[in-house]
């Protein structure tokens, strides 16, 4: 069984597609799967079982990235081609079966759209793949027995970012004496690049030696292992939020301009705190500390 799986450019969408991949692996345990994804999402699949190899699909002018993909896979015969990009590519290669997601924005949860491709209701939840070495690395980065709270104060779009001082105040409230996570330490996570470093900097400065700085410095499988060690993760709508939910950490997603009905975190223990005027463009500032604190306490309970 040979499967070509064409998935997302962005990390969050790529993580959401892992549940479907996990379903395919369980259905055909002997299958060899080739994954085509954007460069940023490569680490999502780095530890995936049954992965033959990964093709990095970098967007080119005039859609030349599809020509590059055809050069790699077009001469092969596939048992199944799954295209989550809604392109015509699946019809240009030889395949016994093709499953193509409809292009454009669709109402309802993204996860439901993915499950519907194979008639799966409820849809399979995302998974996070990481190795024993990743787990050992996470243990070294987050030593000790005490609880850890993961904070994701960054995003790839600044309008999705909750004010840094509220992240700090929420952490203080959750770790105060008498609280379920009293004395917990923070681990700060974020994507690479100067923009996300700048978003994380005020939170790191305020928490000082109570926080471990991992923003942009570890690979995605290591980040998944770190998140799996967290008693709670709180983050803006981002790829890290989805990775946290997939890793099994209790995950609180903070939503303003993005549509929570489409991109709420999907996992066994998840919750959202939604700005009152969401999905307005500048709604993140209206999400109050009390709203987020209530949602976090409910999730922990």
Secondary structure, 3 states (H helix, E strand, C coil): CEEEEECCCCHHHHHHCHHHHHHHHHHCCCCEEEEEECHHHHHHHCCCCCEEEEEECCCCHHHHHHHHHHHHHCCCEECEEEECCCCCHHHHCEECCEEECCCCCCCCCHHHHHHHCCCCCCCCCCCCCCCHHHHHHHHHHCCCCCCEEEEECCCCCHHHCCCHHHHHHHHHHHCCCCCCCCCCEEEECCCCCHHHHHHHHHHHHHHHHHEEECCCCCCHHHHHHHHHCCCEEEEECCHHHHHHHHHCCCEEEEECCCCHHHHCCCCCCEEEEECCCCCCCCCHHHCCHHHHHHHHHHHHC
